[in-house]
Protein backbone atom coordinates (compact mmCIF):
# COMPACT_ATOMS: atom_id res chain seq x y z
CA UNK A 1 0.00 0.00 0.00
CA UNK A 2 1.35 3.41 -0.91
CA UNK A 3 2.50 5.69 1.86
CA UNK A 4 0.08 8.61 2.07
CA UNK A 5 1.15 11.97 3.48
CA UNK A 6 -1.29 14.66 4.46
CA UNK A 7 -2.52 16.13 1.20
CA UNK A 8 -0.79 19.46 0.75
CA UNK A 9 -2.61 22.53 -0.46
CA UNK A 10 -0.60 23.85 -3.38
CA UNK A 11 -1.08 27.62 -3.09
CA UNK A 12 1.71 28.60 -5.52
CA UNK A 13 2.45 26.23 -8.43
CA UNK A 14 6.07 25.52 -9.42
CA UNK A 15 7.82 27.27 -12.29
CA UNK A 16 7.72 25.58 -15.70
CA UNK A 17 11.26 24.29 -15.30
CA UNK A 18 10.36 22.65 -11.99
CA UNK A 19 7.39 20.68 -13.32
CA UNK A 20 8.15 17.00 -12.71
CA UNK A 21 11.13 17.96 -10.53
CA UNK A 22 10.59 15.21 -7.95
CA UNK A 23 10.96 12.52 -10.62
CA UNK A 24 13.97 14.28 -12.17
CA UNK A 25 15.69 14.39 -8.78
CA UNK A 26 15.29 10.63 -8.30
CA UNK A 27 16.98 10.09 -11.68
CA UNK A 28 19.72 12.70 -11.33
CA UNK A 29 20.68 13.24 -7.70
CA UNK A 30 23.09 10.89 -5.98
CA UNK A 31 25.08 10.14 -9.14
CA UNK A 32 28.28 11.51 -10.68
CA UNK A 33 29.38 9.01 -13.32
CA UNK A 34 32.89 9.50 -14.68
CA UNK A 35 33.67 12.39 -12.34
CA UNK A 36 35.67 13.04 -9.21
CA UNK A 37 34.04 16.06 -7.58
CA UNK A 38 34.63 18.29 -4.60
CA UNK A 39 32.14 20.92 -3.44
CA UNK A 40 32.85 23.27 -0.54
CA UNK A 41 30.36 25.71 0.99
CA UNK A 42 31.29 28.19 3.70
CA UNK A 43 29.83 31.35 5.22
CA UNK A 44 31.72 34.24 6.77
CA UNK A 45 30.77 36.08 9.94
CA UNK A 46 29.63 39.02 7.81
CA UNK A 47 27.11 36.81 6.00
CA UNK A 48 28.98 36.31 2.72
CA UNK A 49 28.46 32.82 1.31
CA UNK A 50 31.27 31.10 -0.60
CA UNK A 51 30.81 28.11 -2.86
CA UNK A 52 33.77 26.39 -4.50
CA UNK A 53 33.47 23.43 -6.84
CA UNK A 54 36.03 21.33 -8.68
CA UNK A 55 35.76 18.22 -10.83
CA UNK A 56 37.96 15.95 -12.90
CA UNK A 57 36.62 13.90 -15.80
CA UNK A 58 38.05 10.39 -15.54
CA UNK A 59 37.71 9.83 -19.31
CA UNK A 60 39.25 13.05 -20.62
CA UNK A 61 41.25 14.07 -17.52
CA UNK A 62 39.81 17.56 -17.98
CA UNK A 63 39.69 19.56 -14.77
CA UNK A 64 37.04 22.21 -14.20
CA UNK A 65 36.41 24.52 -11.30
CA UNK A 66 34.22 27.40 -10.21
CA UNK A 67 33.94 29.96 -7.44
CA UNK A 68 30.80 31.76 -6.34
CA UNK A 69 30.26 34.40 -3.69
CA UNK A 70 26.83 35.53 -2.54
CA UNK A 71 25.81 38.36 -0.26
CA UNK A 72 22.24 39.04 0.87
CA UNK A 73 20.59 42.14 2.26
CA UNK A 74 17.31 40.63 3.37
CA UNK A 75 15.84 43.90 4.61
CA UNK A 76 16.00 45.23 1.04
CA UNK A 77 15.29 41.93 -0.73
CA UNK A 78 18.68 42.16 -2.46
CA UNK A 79 21.09 39.37 -3.37
CA UNK A 80 24.49 40.02 -5.00
CA UNK A 81 26.27 37.07 -6.64
CA UNK A 82 29.70 36.95 -8.28
CA UNK A 83 30.84 33.91 -10.29
CA UNK A 84 34.06 32.72 -11.91
CA UNK A 85 35.01 29.45 -13.62
CA UNK A 86 38.12 27.89 -15.11
CA UNK A 87 36.97 28.86 -18.61
CA UNK A 88 37.80 32.36 -17.31
CA UNK A 89 34.22 33.59 -17.50
CA UNK A 90 33.14 36.19 -14.97
CA UNK A 91 29.51 36.61 -13.96
CA UNK A 92 27.57 39.11 -11.89
CA UNK A 93 23.99 38.66 -10.76
CA UNK A 94 21.79 41.10 -8.85
CA UNK A 95 18.38 39.97 -7.61
CA UNK A 96 15.57 42.03 -6.11
CA UNK A 97 12.68 40.09 -4.59
CA UNK A 98 9.35 41.10 -3.02
CA UNK A 99 10.14 44.82 -3.14
CA UNK A 100 8.29 46.29 -6.12
CA UNK A 101 5.40 43.89 -5.59
CA UNK A 102 4.77 40.85 -3.41
CA UNK A 103 5.82 37.73 -5.32
CA UNK A 104 7.81 39.63 -7.96
CA UNK A 105 11.48 38.72 -8.48
CA UNK A 106 13.80 40.66 -10.80
CA UNK A 107 17.28 39.43 -11.74
CA UNK A 108 19.98 41.20 -13.76
CA UNK A 109 22.60 38.75 -15.00
CA UNK A 110 25.78 39.60 -16.93
CA UNK A 111 28.79 37.53 -18.02
CA UNK A 112 32.14 38.55 -19.48
CA UNK A 113 35.03 36.52 -20.87
CA UNK A 114 38.31 38.50 -20.79
CA UNK A 115 40.02 36.05 -23.15
CA UNK A 116 37.54 36.51 -25.99
CA UNK A 117 35.92 39.79 -25.05
CA UNK A 118 32.51 38.15 -25.29
CA UNK A 119 29.77 39.74 -23.20
CA UNK A 120 26.21 38.72 -22.49
CA UNK A 121 23.33 40.13 -20.52
CA UNK A 122 20.02 38.82 -19.33
CA UNK A 123 17.05 40.24 -17.47
CA UNK A 124 14.85 37.72 -15.67
CA UNK A 125 11.44 38.35 -14.17
CA UNK A 126 9.35 35.93 -12.15
CA UNK A 127 6.00 36.49 -10.54
CA UNK A 128 4.20 33.98 -8.37
CA UNK A 129 1.07 34.04 -6.29
CA UNK A 130 -1.86 31.74 -5.54
CA UNK A 131 -2.60 29.44 -8.49
CA UNK A 132 -0.14 31.08 -10.94
CA UNK A 133 3.62 31.21 -11.63
CA UNK A 134 4.85 33.45 -14.47
CA UNK A 135 8.31 34.01 -15.90
CA UNK A 136 9.84 36.14 -18.64
CA UNK A 137 13.56 36.30 -19.46
CA UNK A 138 15.23 38.46 -22.11
CA UNK A 139 18.66 37.53 -23.50
CA UNK A 140 20.36 40.56 -25.03
CA UNK A 141 22.38 40.07 -28.22
CA UNK A 142 23.75 42.48 -30.83
CA UNK A 143 21.59 40.84 -33.49
CA UNK A 144 18.49 41.23 -31.36
CA UNK A 145 17.14 40.03 -28.01
CA UNK A 146 15.70 36.58 -27.42
CA UNK A 147 12.58 36.40 -25.29
CA UNK A 148 11.75 33.41 -23.09
CA UNK A 149 8.32 33.20 -21.52
CA UNK A 150 6.58 30.65 -19.32
CA UNK A 151 3.38 30.33 -17.34
CA UNK A 152 2.03 27.67 -14.99
CA UNK A 153 -1.42 27.61 -13.42
CA UNK A 154 -2.53 25.22 -10.70
CA UNK A 155 -5.77 24.31 -9.00
CA UNK A 156 -6.48 21.55 -6.49
CA UNK A 157 -3.35 19.63 -7.50
CA UNK A 158 -3.81 19.99 -11.27
CA UNK A 159 -1.11 21.85 -13.19
CA UNK A 160 -0.93 23.24 -16.72
CA UNK A 161 2.02 25.07 -18.23
CA UNK A 162 3.25 26.74 -21.40
CA UNK A 163 6.78 27.74 -22.41
CA UNK A 164 7.97 29.68 -25.45
CA UNK A 165 11.09 31.27 -26.93
CA UNK A 166 10.97 34.00 -29.56
CA UNK A 167 14.06 35.07 -31.51
CA UNK A 168 13.52 38.70 -32.48
CA UNK A 169 16.50 38.68 -34.87
CA UNK A 170 14.84 35.97 -36.96
CA UNK A 171 11.26 36.93 -36.04
CA UNK A 172 10.72 33.27 -35.32
CA UNK A 173 9.31 31.17 -32.51
CA UNK A 174 12.10 28.72 -31.67
CA UNK A 175 10.45 26.93 -28.74
CA UNK A 176 6.81 26.03 -28.16
CA UNK A 177 6.18 23.67 -25.24
CA UNK A 178 3.13 22.51 -23.31
CA UNK A 179 2.86 20.53 -20.06
CA UNK A 180 0.12 19.07 -17.89
CA UNK A 181 0.50 17.48 -14.47
CA UNK A 182 -1.08 16.41 -11.22
CA UNK A 183 0.52 16.71 -7.79
CA UNK A 184 -0.45 15.45 -4.35
CA UNK A 185 1.57 14.80 -1.21
CA UNK A 186 2.94 11.40 -2.27
CA UNK A 187 2.21 11.22 -6.02
CA UNK A 188 3.11 13.36 -9.03
CA UNK A 189 2.30 12.94 -12.71
CA UNK A 190 3.83 15.09 -15.46
CA UNK A 191 3.45 15.03 -19.26
CA UNK A 192 4.86 17.43 -21.83
CA UNK A 193 4.98 18.10 -25.56
CA UNK A 194 7.95 20.07 -26.93
CA UNK A 195 7.63 21.78 -30.32
CA UNK A 196 4.84 19.39 -31.26
CA UNK A 197 7.37 16.62 -31.93
CA UNK A 198 8.93 15.51 -28.64
CA UNK A 199 6.70 13.81 -26.10
CA UNK A 200 7.61 12.99 -22.52
CA UNK A 201 6.14 11.97 -19.22
CA UNK A 202 7.13 11.06 -15.70
CA UNK A 203 5.57 9.58 -12.57
CA UNK A 204 6.85 10.05 -9.03
CA UNK A 205 5.57 8.18 -5.99
CA UNK A 206 6.62 8.13 -2.37
CA UNK A 207 5.83 4.52 -1.59
CA UNK A 208 6.84 4.75 2.07
CA UNK A 209 8.68 7.16 4.36
CA UNK A 210 11.99 5.65 3.18
CA UNK A 211 11.28 4.63 -0.43
CA UNK A 212 10.76 6.90 -3.45
CA UNK A 213 10.28 5.70 -7.03
CA UNK A 214 10.10 7.36 -10.44
CA UNK A 215 9.40 6.41 -14.05
CA UNK A 216 10.07 8.47 -17.16
CA UNK A 217 9.22 8.05 -20.83
CA UNK A 218 10.32 10.02 -23.90
CA UNK A 219 9.42 9.66 -27.57
CA UNK A 220 10.10 11.71 -30.71
CA UNK A 221 7.65 11.88 -33.60
CA UNK A 222 9.01 10.31 -36.77
CA UNK A 223 11.37 8.09 -34.81
CA UNK A 224 10.93 4.47 -33.81
CA UNK A 225 13.04 4.88 -30.69
CA UNK A 226 11.48 5.31 -27.27
CA UNK A 227 13.43 6.05 -24.11
CA UNK A 228 12.17 4.51 -20.90
CA UNK A 229 13.64 4.42 -17.42
CA UNK A 230 12.81 3.55 -13.84
CA UNK A 231 14.58 4.74 -10.70
CA UNK A 232 14.35 4.40 -6.94
CA UNK A 233 15.88 5.89 -3.82
CA UNK A 234 15.93 4.08 -0.48
CA UNK A 235 16.83 5.80 2.78
CA UNK A 236 18.85 3.30 4.82
CA UNK A 237 18.91 5.56 7.89
CA UNK A 238 19.13 9.25 8.69
CA UNK A 239 22.65 9.50 7.28
CA UNK A 240 22.75 7.06 4.35
CA UNK A 241 20.77 6.30 1.20
CA UNK A 242 21.11 4.18 -1.91
CA UNK A 243 19.85 4.97 -5.40
CA UNK A 244 19.42 2.85 -8.50
CA UNK A 245 18.15 3.39 -12.03
CA UNK A 246 17.95 1.50 -15.32
CA UNK A 247 16.82 2.41 -18.82
CA UNK A 248 15.80 0.52 -21.95
CA UNK A 249 19.37 0.76 -23.29
CA UNK A 250 20.46 -1.56 -20.46
CA UNK A 251 22.41 1.18 -18.69
CA UNK A 252 22.32 0.51 -14.96
CA UNK A 253 23.29 3.18 -12.47
CA UNK A 254 23.76 2.79 -8.72
CA UNK A 255 24.68 5.37 -6.10
CA UNK A 256 25.43 5.46 -2.40
CA UNK A 257 25.34 8.63 -0.31
CA UNK A 258 26.63 8.80 3.26
CA UNK A 259 26.74 11.74 5.64
CA UNK A 260 30.01 11.05 7.44
CA UNK A 261 29.45 13.85 9.94
CA UNK A 262 27.47 17.10 9.95
CA UNK A 263 28.63 19.08 6.92
CA UNK A 264 30.51 16.18 5.28
CA UNK A 265 28.77 14.08 2.63
CA UNK A 266 30.29 11.33 0.48
CA UNK A 267 28.75 10.03 -2.76
CA UNK A 268 29.87 6.91 -4.64
CA UNK A 269 28.32 5.93 -7.95
CA UNK A 270 28.77 3.50 -10.83
CA UNK A 271 27.30 3.15 -14.32
CA UNK A 272 27.30 -0.29 -15.92
CA UNK A 273 26.53 -1.04 -19.57
CA UNK A 274 24.42 -4.18 -19.37
CA UNK A 275 24.93 -4.92 -23.07
CA UNK A 276 28.69 -4.90 -22.77
CA UNK A 277 29.58 -6.31 -19.38
CA UNK A 278 32.87 -7.72 -20.69
CA UNK A 279 33.75 -4.92 -23.11
CA UNK A 280 34.37 -2.18 -20.59
CA UNK A 281 33.11 1.36 -20.84
CA UNK A 282 31.71 1.32 -17.33
CA UNK A 283 32.08 4.47 -15.25
CA UNK A 284 32.72 5.21 -11.59
CA UNK A 285 32.15 8.42 -9.71
CA UNK A 286 33.28 9.95 -6.43
CA UNK A 287 31.90 13.09 -4.84
CA UNK A 288 32.64 14.87 -1.58
CA UNK A 289 30.62 17.79 -0.22
CA UNK A 290 31.89 19.94 2.64
CA UNK A 291 29.81 22.62 4.34
CA UNK A 292 30.67 24.82 7.28
N, C-alpha and C positions, 0 to 999 in steps of 0.2 A: 504494500500500500504506500502511495506517495506521501512524503512528509509534507504537511500543510501548515504554513505559517499564517499568522493573522493577515487577512487580505488588506493590503496597503491601499490607501486612497492616493491616487497619483494626481496631485494638484498641478504640477508642472511637468509636461512631457519632456523626454530627452531631446537633445539636438538630433538632426538627421544623421550625423556621423556616429552617434551613440546608439542608434536603433540596432537591436540585436547584439549589444555589447556583451551581455552576460555569456552568450554562446561563444563569441569571439575570444573572450578571456580564457575560457576553458581550453580552447584550441591553441592559444598563443602564449599564455603566461606559464612560467615554470619550465621553459625550454630555451636553449641557446646553442643549437646545433652548429658545430664547426667553429665555435668561438670560445676564447678565453677572455672573460670580462671582469672588470673591477669597477664598481660604482661607489663613490664616497659622498656622503651628504653631511654637512656640518652647518652650524649656526653660531654666529658671533654674539657677544653680549649686547651689541648695539642693534641686533635684529636682522643683520644681513645673512642671507642664506647662500651657501656655496654648494655647488654640485659639480663633481668631477667624475668623468667617465673615461675609461680606456678599454680597448678591445684589440685582440689579435686574431686574425683569421687563420685557422690551422691549415687551410688549403693553399692560400696565396701568401701567407706570412705577412700580409699587410696589417699595419698597426694604425689604429685611429683613436683619436682622443678628443675630448671636448671639456670646456669649462663654462659654467653658468653662475652668475651672481644675481641675487634677487633681493630687492629691498621694498618693504611695504609701509605705506602710511595709511593705516586703516581708517583714521579719523577723516581722511579726505578721499578714501576709496581708491587710492593710487598704488600702483605696483610698477617698479622700475626693474627691468631685466636686461642684463648684458650677457652676450654669448660669444664664444670663440671656439673654433675647431681646428684640427690639424690640416684641413684644406686651406687654412688661413683666411677664413671667412668670419667677419665680425658682424654681430647683430645687436640691435637695440630695440627693445619693446617697452612701450608705455601703455598701461591699461588704467582706465577710469571706469569704476563700477558703482552703480546705484547712487550717482550724484545728480546727473541731469534729470533722470526719472528712475523710479523704482523698477528694478529688473532690467535696466539698460546697461550694457557693457560695451565700451568703445576701446579699441586697441589700435595703436599705431606701431607698425613693425617695419624696420628698415634693415637691410643687409648690405655689406660692402666688402669686396675682395681686393685688397691692396695689390696683389700680384697681377690681376687682370684689369683692374679698374672698374669691374662690373658692379653696378648698383641696382638695388631693387627696393620697392616700397609697397606697402600694403596697408589698407585701412579695413579693420574688421568691426562689424557691429553685430550685437546679439541682443535680443529682447525676449524675455520669458516672463510669463505670468500664468495664472490658472488656465489650463486647457490649451495653451499655445506656446510654441518656441520658434522664434524667427531668427534668421541670420542672413547677413549680406556682407560679402567681402569684395573689395576692389583691389586688383593687382595693377599697379601702374607700370606702363611700358612706353618706350618712345613711340612705338607704332600705334599705340592706343591701349587704353585700359581693358582688363578682362574682369567681368562682373560675375561673381558667384552668389547665388541666392538659394535659400532653403527655408522650408516651413514644415512644422510638425504640429498636428492638432491631436488632442487626446481626450477621451471621455469614457469614464467607467472601465478603464483598462484597455480600450480599443485605441489604436494609434494609426494615423495616416500621414504620410510625408511626401514632399516633392522637393527635388533638387535640380538646379539648372546652372549652366555656365554659358555666358554669352561673350564672344570675342568681338569687341567693337571694331578692331582693325579689319576683320574679315566680314563684319556684319553677319555673323553666323552663330547659331546655337550649337555649341560643341558638346554639351552634356544635357541629358534630359532623362531624369530618373524618378521613379515612383516607388513607394514602399507602403506596406500595410502590416500591422502587427497587433498582437494582443499580449498584455502583461498583467500577471497577478503576482502574489507573493512568492510562489514557488514554481511558476511556469511562465515561459515566454515563447511566443511564436512570432517569427519575422519572415516576410517575403518581400522581394524587390525585383523590379524590372529596370535595367539600365539601357538607355538608348533604344528601347524596343527590341533588343536583340539578345541581351544577356539576362538570364533569369537565375534567381538564387533564393534560398530559403534556409532558415535555421530554427531549431527547437532547443530550448534550454529547460531543464527540470532539476529542481533540488529534491532528490529522492528521499533524503534523510538529512539530519543535521550535519552529517559528515561526508555525504556523497552527493556530488553534482555531476550531471551528464549533459552532453550536447550532441546534436546532429546537424550537419550542414550539407547542402546540395547546391550544385551550380551547373548550368547548362547554357550553351550558346546556340542560337538559332542558326541553321545551316550546317551544323556540325553534329557528328554522330557521337561525340565524346561527352560524357557526363562525369562530373567530379562529385564524389560522395565521401563523407568522412564521419566518424564517430569518435567522441572523446569523453574522458571522465577524469574527475579529480576526487581523491579520497583523503580525508584528513585523518592521519594516524593518531595524532594527539595535538595538543595546543601548539607544539613547536615544529611539527613535521607533517609533510603531506607528500603524496605520490600522484603523478599524473600520467596518463597514457592516451594515445590516439592512434588511429589507423585510417588509411584512405583506400580507395579502390585501385590505386596503383601499387598496393602492397607495401607502402612505406609505413613503418611502425615507429612511433616515437614514444619514449618513456622519459620521465623526469622525476627527480627527488629533490625536495626543498626542506632544509633543516635550519631552524633558528638556533644557532650555537649558543648565543647569549643575547640579551637585549641589545639591539643595534647591530648584530652580526648575523647575516643570513647567507647560507651556502646553497647553491643550486648545481646539481649534476644532471646531465641529460645525454641521451643517445638516440640516434636515428639509424634504423636498420632497413635496408632494402630487401624486402622479403623475396623478391624475384631473383636476387643475386647474392644469396647468403655467402657463397664461396668466392665471389668475384671481387669483393671489397667494395669500396665506395661508401662504407658506413661512416657516420660522423659522431664525434663526442663533443660535449660542451661542458665548460666549467664557469661558474659565475659566483662572485663574492660581492655582497653588498654591506657596506659599513655606514652607520649613521650615528651621529653624536650631537 
